[in-house]
Every structure is written in structure tokens, then in C-alpha cells.
Amino acid sequence: MRRKLLIGIGLLLSCLLAGTSMAQEFAKVGTTGAQFLKIDIGSRGAALGGVNQLLRGDVGSLFLNPAGIAWANSPQVLISHTNWLASMPYNAVAGIYPVQGVGVVGAYVGVLSSGDIEETTVDQQNGTGRMFSTSDMVAGIGLGHRLTDKFTVGGIVKYVNERLDDVKSEALSVDVGVSYDVGIKGMSLGMSIRNFGPEIRSSNTYNPFDNGQVVSQPQNYLSYQFPMTFRTGIGWDAIDEPDQQFRLGADLEHPNDNLERMHFGGEYVYDNTLAGRIGYIWRHDTATLSLGMGLMWKGMRLDYSYVDYGLLDYVQRFDFVFSF
């Protein structure tokens, strides 16, 4: 078993480390908006470092590579809660449903909310007595389809809405992906492009101020890009036996606003009842190590993940997944 694990880890590294030589040397941080789209939805995926090929056939594939849902054989529903940084809740509901002759249809909604925030100004730095809030919402609907018994494709159209007090921005974006079952020792390959779409612009206007005085007529807000990412990855079933499974995977991610990153993940499942998960992201700004577990019983699964964000503290996620 040890020899098989070493061979698998070596293969994962050799396939992905080659891509780091082409990594961009300049991190274009702060050049895109809709940053909440970078937040992982789903405890299982977060615990595995976001490695997309380890979620084939799982409703969690909706958020990482929509081609992965095409491997599902039964309907699934996910209810997810993330206690995001600064105690902001990020809640989501997702579902997939196989349709004969069509593929697997999927949809989800996710909402991140700040709660009430006290307004302050330059003149009233202790607060004006007025409260405001900010929220972000994404809703998507898509399809995963098997072109052959080894090759799947998938796509999702997403509606994205950002709101800061009374200023709103909205646009459509798409995710597309492919997944391929190599057919050798449970090995699979995948690629995906996420958050591809036009620039986002607010329909509101603002009044420029200088020392508290309006200096011109109302102006339009500038537009901004989506945080688009391209990923390629590999997954491998190191152990695939009736009473236990052990999966390994790795992704190379190329974002349009940062340096390239590498994601690693592993999952051990015992007797289709208990799962232990671990992940690691190399070159991430803050997140590094992730841990998680899952409990399965009669078509129900409870997932938990813990992700360390360094100085920004840690993030916990809780999911309920139902299979029918």
C-alpha cells in the first residue's frame, strides 16, 4: 500500500509542478470585484482544498466543476452554512437531479450577508445613528452531460448581485468544465473555467466630494471584472475496496487577479459511514491547511470543515446532504 501511495503522490506532483514554471510573476490583486465568488461553498470541497476531481458525482461539483455532476446517479440536495470571517453568515442551498436522455440538472443559491453596520462619516466618526448593510448573492442553473461513458461536460449560468447599502451591481457569468475518466487505477482528469462574463457595473450614481463639498455633477461608478479562474486537475483512487476508499487529488489554479496556486486534497472513507479529509493550498494569500470529516447514514451525510486563514482566524462550515 505504501508503494502505491508514493507512486500516486509522485504522479500528482509531476503533472502539476510543471505548470508552475509558467506562473505569472505579478499578482494583480485588487483588479476584480465580486470577491465573494472565491469563497468555497460546501464543507467537503473546502476540507479537500477545493480539489475538483475528488467531488465527481457529488452535488458539491456544482461549485467547482459542473462537469462533475454528470457522474451522479441519483438526486442530491445540499444545505450549507459557512461562518465566514467577521462572523458573516454565508448560506447556500443546492440540488442536482438526473434526467433521462438529458443529463444531470443542477441549481443553487448562495447569500453572504454582513448584518447591520453602524454608519460613520468624517464629521461623525462615532456614528450617525443610522444602520446599513451589505449583501452578496449568486444563483445558478446548469447541466452536466455524459458524452461517453468516460467523458463529461458541464456548464452553469449564474446571476450575481452585490449590494452595499443602496448601491447595487448585477451581471451574468458562466462556469464550464470537462471531466475525463482515464480508466487506469481510478484516475480522472478535469478542467474548468469559472466566473467568465462581462464587466459588472452599478446602475447607481455618486456625487464626488472634496472637503465635504460637492465638486461636480453625479457620476457613474466604474465597471469591474469578475474574478475568473482556470483550473486543471487530477484525481486518483489509491484504495477502492468495498469497506474502504482513499482518494488523492491536486489542482493547478490560474486566477486573473493573483499568482498561480496549487491545491492538494485527500479523503479516506471507512465502510461508507465515516470520512476524514485534509487539504492544503500552496501560494494562497491566507488559507493553507484545511481539515474535515463526514458522517453518512441511510442517504444522509453531515459534513464539517475547518480552514485556517492565518491572521484572519479560521472558518468553519457545516453541511447536510441528502441523496434520494
C-alpha positions in Angstrom: 0.0 0.0 0.0 2.8 2.4 0.9 4.4 1.9 -2.6 1.1 2.7 -4.3 0.7 5.8 -2.3 4.2 7.0 -3.1 3.7 6.4 -6.8 0.4 8.2 -6.8 1.7 11.3 -4.9 4.7 11.4 -7.3 2.4 11.3 -10.3 0.2 14.1 -8.9 3.2 16.3 -8.3 4.9 15.6 -11.6 1.7 16.5 -13.5 1.1 19.8 -11.7 4.5 21.1 -10.8 5.4 21.5 -14.4 2.8 24.2 -14.7 4.3 26.4 -12.0 7.2 27.4 -14.3 4.7 29.4 -16.4 3.2 31.1 -13.3 2.8 34.9 -13.6 5.3 36.8 -11.5 2.9 39.8 -10.9 -0.1 39.4 -8.6 -2.8 41.7 -9.9 -4.6 41.9 -6.6 -7.5 44.3 -6.3 -8.3 44.4 -10.0 -11.5 42.4 -9.9 -14.8 42.6 -8.0 -17.4 40.1 -6.7 -14.7 38.7 -4.4 -17.3 36.6 -2.6 -17.4 34.2 -5.5 -14.0 33.0 -4.4 -15.5 31.7 -1.1 -15.9 27.9 -1.3 -19.5 26.7 -0.9 -19.7 23.2 0.6 -17.8 21.7 3.5 -16.5 18.6 1.7 -14.9 20.7 -1.1 -13.4 23.2 1.4 -11.9 20.4 3.5 -10.2 18.9 0.4 -8.6 22.2 -0.5 -11.0 22.8 -3.3 -9.7 19.9 -5.5 -12.5 19.5 -8.1 -11.9 15.9 -9.2 -12.5 14.5 -5.7 -16.1 15.6 -5.9 -17.1 13.8 -9.1 -20.7 12.6 -8.7 -21.3 14.9 -5.7 -23.6 17.9 -5.6 -20.5 19.9 -4.5 -19.2 19.7 -8.0 -21.7 22.5 -8.9 -19.4 25.0 -7.3 -16.0 23.7 -8.6 -16.5 21.9 -11.9 -20.1 21.5 -13.3 -18.9 18.5 -15.4 -18.6 16.6 -12.2 -22.4 16.4 -11.6 -22.8 14.3 -14.7 -21.4 11.3 -12.8 -24.2 11.4 -10.3 -26.7 8.6 -10.4 -29.4 9.9 -8.0 -30.8 13.2 -6.9 -29.0 15.1 -4.2 -29.8 18.2 -2.0 -27.2 20.2 -0.1 -27.9 22.7 2.7 -24.8 24.6 3.7 -23.8 27.1 6.3 -20.5 28.9 6.5 -19.4 31.0 9.4 -17.3 33.4 7.3 -14.7 35.9 8.5 -16.0 38.6 10.9 -18.9 36.2 11.8 -20.7 36.9 8.5 -23.0 34.0 7.6 -22.8 32.5 4.1 -25.8 30.2 3.5 -26.5 28.1 0.4 -28.9 25.6 -0.9 -28.2 23.4 -3.9 -29.6 20.4 -5.7 -29.0 18.1 -8.7 -31.4 15.8 -10.5 -30.6 13.2 -13.2 -33.0 13.5 -16.2 -33.1 10.5 -18.6 -31.7 11.4 -22.0 -30.6 14.9 -21.0 -28.1 14.6 -18.2 -27.9 15.9 -14.6 -29.6 19.2 -14.0 -28.3 21.4 -11.1 -29.2 24.6 -9.4 -28.1 26.6 -6.3 -28.5 29.8 -4.4 -25.9 31.3 -2.1 -26.2 34.5 0.1 -23.5 36.3 2.1 -24.7 38.9 4.5 -22.9 41.4 6.7 -25.8 42.1 9.1 -26.3 45.7 10.4 -23.3 48.1 10.4 -23.4 51.5 12.1 -22.8 54.3 9.6 -19.9 56.8 10.3 -18.8 59.9 8.4 -15.8 62.2 8.5 -17.8 64.6 10.7 -19.5 61.9 12.8 -16.8 59.3 13.4 -18.6 57.9 16.5 -21.7 57.1 14.4 -24.6 58.9 12.8 -27.2 56.7 14.4 -28.1 55.2 11.0 -27.5 51.5 10.2 -26.8 50.0 6.8 -25.8 46.5 5.5 -24.1 44.8 2.6 -25.0 41.5 0.9 -23.9 39.3 -2.0 -26.0 36.8 -3.8 -25.3 34.2 -6.5 -27.8 31.9 -8.2 -27.0 29.4 -10.8 -28.6 26.8 -13.0 -26.7 24.3 -15.2 -26.4 20.9 -16.7 -23.8 18.1 -16.7 -23.9 15.7 -19.6 -22.1 12.4 -20.4 -20.8 12.4 -24.0 -19.3 8.9 -23.5 -19.0 6.6 -20.5 -15.7 8.2 -19.7 -16.1 11.9 -20.8 -18.4 14.5 -19.4 -19.1 18.2 -19.9 -21.0 20.7 -17.9 -21.9 24.4 -17.7 -23.7 26.8 -15.3 -25.2 30.2 -15.9 -25.0 32.4 -12.8 -26.8 35.5 -11.7 -24.6 37.6 -9.5 -25.8 40.5 -7.3 -23.8 42.7 -5.0 -25.3 45.4 -2.7 -23.7 48.0 -0.5 -26.4 49.9 1.3 -28.5 51.3 -1.7 -25.8 50.7 -4.3 -26.4 47.6 -6.4 -24.4 45.8 -9.1 -25.5 42.8 -11.1 -24.5 40.7 -14.1 -24.4 37.2 -15.5 -21.4 34.9 -15.6 -20.8 31.3 -16.6 -18.8 28.2 -15.4 -17.8 25.5 -17.8 -15.9 22.3 -17.3 -14.9 18.9 -18.6 -14.1 15.6 -16.7 -12.4 12.5 -18.1 -12.1 9.1 -16.6 -8.7 7.8 -17.7 -9.7 4.2 -16.8 -6.4 3.4 -15.1 -6.4 2.8 -11.4 -9.4 5.1 -10.8 -7.6 8.1 -12.3 -9.5 11.1 -13.6 -8.7 14.5 -15.2 -10.6 17.7 -15.2 -10.6 21.3 -16.4 -12.8 24.2 -15.6 -13.3 27.9 -16.2 -15.2 29.8 -13.5 -16.7 33.3 -13.3 -16.4 34.1 -17.0 -18.5 37.0 -18.0 -18.8 40.7 -18.9 -17.7 43.5 -16.6 -20.1 44.4 -13.7 -21.4 48.0 -13.4 -23.7 49.6 -10.9 -26.7 51.4 -12.2 -26.4 53.9 -9.4 -24.5 57.2 -9.5 -22.5 59.1 -6.9 -21.6 62.7 -6.0 -17.8 63.4 -5.8 -16.9 65.3 -2.6 -13.8 67.5 -1.8 -13.6 68.6 1.9 -17.3 67.9 2.3 -18.4 69.9 -0.7 -19.9 68.5 -4.0 -17.4 69.3 -6.8 -19.3 68.1 -9.9 -22.4 66.5 -11.2 -23.4 62.9 -10.3 -21.1 60.4 -11.9 -21.4 56.7 -12.9 -19.5 54.1 -10.9 -16.6 52.4 -12.8 -17.1 48.8 -14.0 -15.1 45.9 -12.8 -14.3 42.4 -13.8 -15.3 39.0 -12.4 -12.6 37.0 -10.5 -12.2 34.5 -13.3 -10.1 31.3 -12.7 -8.9 28.5 -14.9 -8.2 25.1 -13.2 -6.8 21.8 -14.3 -6.6 18.8 -12.0 -6.2 15.1 -11.4 -7.8 12.6 -9.1 -6.8 9.1 -8.2 -8.5 6.3 -6.2 -5.5 5.0 -4.3 -7.7 2.5 -2.5 -11.1 1.4 -3.8 -12.4 -1.6 -1.8 -15.9 -2.4 -0.5 -15.1 -1.4 3.0 -12.7 1.5 2.5 -11.7 4.1 -0.1 -8.8 6.5 -0.2 -8.7 9.3 -2.8 -6.0 11.8 -3.6 -6.2 14.8 -5.9 -4.4 18.0 -6.9 -5.4 21.1 -8.9 -3.4 23.9 -10.6 -5.3 27.1 -10.5 -4.7 30.2 -12.6 -6.7 33.3 -11.4 -6.9 36.5 -13.4 -6.0 38.6 -10.3 -3.3 36.7 -8.5 -0.4 34.3 -8.7 -1.0 30.7 -9.7 -1.8 28.3 -6.9 -1.7 24.6 -6.2 -4.4 22.7 -4.3 -3.9 19.3 -2.7 -6.5 17.1 -1.1 -7.1 13.6 0.3 -10.1 11.7 1.6 -10.4 8.4 3.5 -13.8 6.7 3.7 -14.4 3.8 6.0 -17.4 1.4 5.5 -19.3 4.2 3.7 -20.0 5.6 7.1 -17.1 7.8 8.3 -14.9 10.1 6.2 -11.7 12.0 7.1 -10.5 14.8 4.9 -7.4 17.0 4.5 -6.4 19.7 2.1 -3.6 22.2 1.5 -3.4 25.3 -0.7 0.1 26.4 -1.8 0.6 30.1 -2.6 -2.8 31.2 -1.2 -2.8 34.7 0.4 -4.1 33.5 3.7 -5.7 30.0 3.6 -3.3 27.0 4.0 -4.4 23.9 5.8 -7.9 22.5 5.8 -9.4 19.6 7.7 -12.8 18.0 7.7 -15.0 14.9 8.4 -18.2 13.4 7.2 -20.8 11.1 8.7 -23.0 9.0 6.3 -26.2 7.2 7.3 -29.1 6.0 5.1 -28.8 8.5 2.3 -27.9 11.4 4.7 -24.5 13.0 5.2 -23.3 15.5 7.7 -20.1 17.3 6.7 -17.8 19.6 8.7 -14.7 21.6 7.6 -12.2 23.8 9.4 -9.9 26.1 7.3 -7.1 28.1 8.8 -6.8 31.6 7.4 -3.8 32.6 9.5 -4.1 36.1 10.9 -7.7 36.3 9.7 -8.7 33.5 12.0 -10.4 30.2 11.0 -13.6 29.4 9.1 -16.0 26.6 9.9 -18.6 25.1 7.5 -21.5 22.7 8.2 -23.5 20.9 5.5 -26.4 18.5 5.3 -26.5 16.4 2.1 -29.5 14.2 1.2 -29.4 11.5 -1.5 -32.6 10.0 -2.8 
